[in-house]
């Protein structure tokens, strides 16, 4: 009697689990707010100024949370693949881009608070980097698995 392929899999490591959990929260949160919650609030008839206020309050919170989760993912990636993976690996490059865009978001928000289009651009680049990061394999795994 042979074992099935299920038994040949190794149990998930804590780093891979924390990677997936952090990624789910920050990428899902960014997309959920911008493409689900705010349009739904608009559709149910809330005042546009109220929707804008809700977005202006929640956007920085989600960007800060995304930066925190990206730092956690950087730590997991460095532990699994080494420090050089930050520059040589697509996952590391995307995480560095996320951290850079989050830093730029808060810098622009502090010094140019009326630059709404730039803040929206930063937010959407964060969301796009998150989706591209979701498509990458977990740290410690190869793309062919």
C-alpha positions in Angstrom: 0.0 0.0 0.0 1.5 3.3 -1.0 1.1 6.6 0.6 -0.8 9.3 -1.3 0.8 12.6 -2.2 -0.9 14.3 0.7 1.3 12.5 3.2 4.4 13.5 1.3 3.8 17.2 2.0 5.7 18.8 4.8 3.7 20.6 7.4 3.6 24.4 6.9 6.2 26.3 8.8 5.4 29.2 11.1 7.1 31.7 8.8 5.0 30.6 5.8 1.8 30.8 7.9 2.6 34.3 9.2 3.6 35.3 5.6 0.2 34.3 4.3 -1.8 35.7 7.2 -0.1 39.1 7.0 -0.4 39.2 3.2 -4.1 38.3 3.5 -4.8 41.1 5.9 -3.0 43.9 4.3 -3.6 43.1 0.6 -7.2 42.2 1.3 -7.8 45.2 3.4 -6.5 47.6 0.8 -8.6 46.1 -1.9 -11.7 45.7 0.2 -11.7 49.3 1.3 -11.1 51.0 -2.0 -13.0 48.6 -4.3 -15.8 47.3 -2.1 -16.5 49.4 1.0 -16.3 52.9 -0.3 -18.3 52.1 -3.5 -20.9 50.3 -1.4 -21.3 53.3 0.9 -21.8 55.5 -2.1 -24.3 53.1 -3.6 -26.4 53.0 -0.4 -26.7 56.8 -0.5 -24.4 58.2 2.1 -23.3 61.8 1.6 -20.2 62.1 -0.5 -18.5 64.2 2.1 -19.1 61.5 4.7 -17.7 58.8 2.3 -14.6 61.1 1.7 -14.1 61.5 5.4 -14.4 57.7 6.0 -11.8 57.1 3.2 -9.5 59.8 4.5 -9.6 58.2 8.0 -9.2 54.6 7.0 -6.7 55.0 4.1 -3.7 56.0 6.3 -4.6 53.3 8.8 -4.5 50.7 6.1 -1.3 52.0 4.6 0.4 51.9 8.0 -0.9 48.4 8.6 0.4 47.4 5.1 3.8 48.8 6.0 3.8 46.9 9.3 2.8 43.6 7.6 5.4 44.2 4.9 8.1 44.5 7.5 6.9 41.2 9.0 7.1 39.7 5.5 10.6 41.1 5.0 11.6 39.4 8.3 10.1 36.1 7.1 11.7 36.4 3.7 15.2 37.2 5.2 14.9 34.2 7.6 13.9 31.8 4.8 16.0 33.0 1.9 18.7 35.3 3.3 19.3 39.0 3.3 20.3 39.0 -0.4 16.7 37.9 -1.3 15.6 41.5 -0.7 17.3 42.7 -3.8 17.5 39.6 -6.0 14.1 38.1 -5.4 10.9 39.5 -6.8 9.2 39.1 -3.4 11.9 41.2 -1.8 11.7 43.9 -4.5 7.9 44.1 -4.2 8.2 44.4 -0.4 10.8 47.1 -0.7 8.5 48.9 -3.1 5.6 48.6 -0.7 7.7 50.0 2.2 8.9 52.9 -0.1 5.4 53.7 -1.3 4.1 53.6 2.3 6.8 56.0 3.4 6.1 58.3 0.4 2.4 58.2 1.3 3.0 59.4 4.8 5.6 62.0 3.7 3.2 63.5 1.1 0.3 63.3 3.5 2.4 65.3 6.0 3.9 68.0 3.7 1.2 68.2 1.0 -2.1 67.1 2.5 -4.0 68.5 -0.5 -2.3 66.2 -3.0 -5.2 63.8 -3.2 -4.3 62.3 -6.6 -0.8 61.5 -5.4 -2.1 59.8 -2.3 -4.5 57.8 -4.4 -1.7 56.8 -6.7 0.4 55.6 -3.8 -2.5 53.7 -2.4 -3.2 52.0 -5.7 0.5 51.1 -6.3 0.5 49.5 -2.8 -2.6 47.5 -3.8 -1.0 46.4 -7.1 2.2 45.4 -5.4 0.2 43.4 -3.0 -1.6 41.5 -5.8 1.8 40.8 -7.5 3.1 39.6 -4.2 0.2 37.2 -3.8 1.1 35.6 -7.1 4.7 34.8 -5.9 5.5 31.5 -4.1 5.9 31.4 -0.4 9.3 31.9 1.1 11.2 28.6 1.2 9.2 27.1 -1.7 10.1 27.0 -5.4 7.7 28.2 -8.1 7.3 24.7 -9.5 5.7 23.2 -6.3 
